[in-house]
């Protein structure tokens, strides 16, 4: 099986709320919620890939923090290897996205109130327990 390396940002506000993004209906896994991010290009460092992806998708510059871990999920004929990182916005908070039709800042206790994309679920569970 082919492995797709993906990184995502758990963008957190000072009050602890976390950014959740709903995928547009016209793209794969449309309607599912996820932490924003994307593919790591060949030769690219994960943190650099995450900074690039967030700038491209959300128009925001972030500071990448510590990793929350890596989890593999089989989706169709490939493995999505998702690594989530804590992150903070360096300036303006994101208000729109090229890949998402809705953005919400959720309290960790409310993360499970929306339907998440399968690769993100282990990280939602981790964050909900804190």
ABEGO torsion letter per residue (X at the ends): XBBBBBBBBBBBBAAGBBBBBBBBAABBGBGBBBBBEEBBBBGBBAAAAAAAAAAAAAGBBBBBBBBAEBBBBBBEABBBBBBBBBBBBABBBBABBAABABBBBBBAAAAAABBBBAAAAAAAAAAAAX
